Amino acid sequence: MFDSRAPLRFAGRFLLIFVLLTLPWPGFRESYCRLIRSEAHWLLTTTLKNVIVIIEDNDDPQHPSVDTRITLGNRRDIRADGTGPVRVIVIDSRSLGWMPNAMFIALMGALASRTWFWLRGFFTGLLLVNVFIAATLWITVAHGYFEASAAARLQICLGYANRLLVTNLWVSFVFPTMIWLGCLRMVWEGGMLRGWFSGSPSR
């Protein structure tokens, strides 16, 4: 029997968890920013050959949320005095990285119980969300770095990808929701959702 109050309880749990995850807890933003910078440095140095990557704080009083500055330079363009042309890209680590994670965690956390199937769906989905974040980060940087030097076809592809994944902030919420919907199949296999809709979730 369908429990008509189940969707309301789900919505309430989701809002509570999402708000808690997105509150400006002291020190959390800085800690997550350091984490995503380390991941960005590994990703960029691994995929962009012969490119010098420097990632550091971005101190901009007019845009305090834009907290990370990525400086890129081609090793082949370095002059004898150590100078050379560089590209600078700035990002907001919270919007780019944490918000998709918070959305997915809140959606999964709002489900009524925890089973092995829930854990499998949670960690599978979290992995996919962070693959999405890595792809978004790479496209953001690659679009800025290759904007003037890449072949026309690559510039067009990066431009479309940048507009889809980076410019449209709603994708940071829609994509994790789509992953969550896919992960619900794993949860359903454990009987958890069938119980949830009937008002007696499995434990």
N, C-alpha and C positions, 0 to 999 in steps of 0.2 A: 504493500500500500504506500502510495506516495505521501511523503510528509511535506505539507505545504510550507512549513516553517524552516525547512532545511536550507533553501536558497537564502533566506534572510540571515540565518545563523552564519552561513558561509560568507555572505557579504560583510557582516559585522566583523568576523574574524579577519577577513582579508584587509579591511580598512584599518583595523587596529594594528596588525603586523606591519602593514606598509608604512603607516605613520611612524611607528617605532623605528623602523629601519631607515627612514629618511630624515629623522630629526637630527639636528646638528650636534651630535654628541661630542663632548670635548675630546680632541685628539684623534677622533675616528677618521675625519677627512684626511688629515696629514698621514696617518698610517696607511690608508687605502691608496693615497696618492703615491707614496713610496713603493707600494706593491705594484701598481700599474706601470710606474716608471721602469721598474726592474724588468717587468714582462715586456714592455715596449722596447727597451734596449736590447734584450735578447732577440726579440722578433725581428727588429730592424737590422741588427748586425748580422743575423743569420740569413736574411733574404735579400738584403741590398749589398752586393759585393762592391768592394773598393770605395765604400762610402764611410766617411767618418761620422759617427753619431754622438752627439752631446745632448743629454737630457738634464734639465735643471729647473729650478723654481722660476716662475714667471710672476714678477711683482708689478701688477698693473692696478693702481688704485681705482681707475675708472671701470675696470672689469675684474673684480676680485675673484669671481668664480673660475676665470681662465687661469689655472694655476700651474700649468706645465709648458715649458718652452723646449722645442726640439730643434736643434741646429744640425743641418746636414751639409756635408761638403764632399766633393769627389777628390779622392787622393791624387788622381792624375792632374788635377788643376792647381795643386799646391805649388806655390812659387818657392824660390830658394830662401826667401826671408821668412817662410812659414805662413804667409798669408795666402788668401785665395777666395774665390766667390763661394758664398754659402746660401742656403735656403733656410728660413726660419718658419716653423709651424707652431702655433699655440693651440692647446686643447684644454677642455674642461674635463678633468678626470672623473668627476662625480657624474656629470650627465652622460659621458661616453661609456663609463665602465660600471659604476655602482647602480645607477637607476635600472638598467635591465636586470641585474642580479636581484635587486630589491623586489622588482615586479614578480619575477619567477618564484622567489622564496616565499613571498606573501601569498601567492596563489596556491603553492603546494602546502604551505603551513595552514591555510584556511580549511583544508580537508580535515575531516573529523577525527581520523585515527591514524595510527602508524603501524604499518605492517612491512614485511620484507618487500612486498611489491611496491609500497610507497617509497621505501628507501631506494629501490632500483630506479624508479621513475625520477626521484629527486636528484640523484647523483648523475644519471644520464642526462637529464634536462639541464642541470647546472653546467655540465661539460659543454653541451651544445650552445648554451647562452654565452659562455666565455669564448667559444670558437667564433661566435658572431661578433663579440666585442673585439677580438683580435683582428678579424677581417675588417671591421669598421675602422679600427685604429690604423691598420696598414693602408687602407684606401685613403684615409685622411692625409697621411704623410706622403704617400706615393703621388697623390693628386697635386699636392703642393710642390713636391720635389721635381716631378717630371713635367710640370705644367708647360714649360717653354722648351724643353729639350727632347721630349719623346716624339715618336712618330705620330702623325695625325690620328691614325686609327686608335693607338693606345690612349692618346689624350681624350678622344671621344668616349672610349670605354670607361676610363677613370672618371671623366666628368659626369657621365650618367650614374655610375656607381656612387660617386660622392653625393650627388643630389638625392639619390634614393636612400642611402644609409646614414648620411651625416647631416645634410641640410634639413631633412624631414625628421624632426625630433620624435614624432609620434611612432616611428619605427622602433624606437627603444622600448616602447610599451607593447606594440603589436606583435613583434617577433617573439619575445618571451611568452606572450599569451598563446601564440601558435605552437610553440614548443611544449607548453603546459598541456594544451589540448591533445597533442600527440602522446605525451607521457600518461595521460589519463587511461589509455588503453592498458598500460602495465598495471595501473592501480585497479582497474576493473577486473583484471584477471584474478586478483586476490579476493574478489567479492566485496571489497571495501565500499565501492560506490553503490553497488546494489543495496547494501545495508544502509548506506548514508541516505539514499533516496527514500528508503522505507522507514527511516527514523531510528534504526538500530544498527549503527555502524559496527563492523567487525573490529576486534581488538588484536 
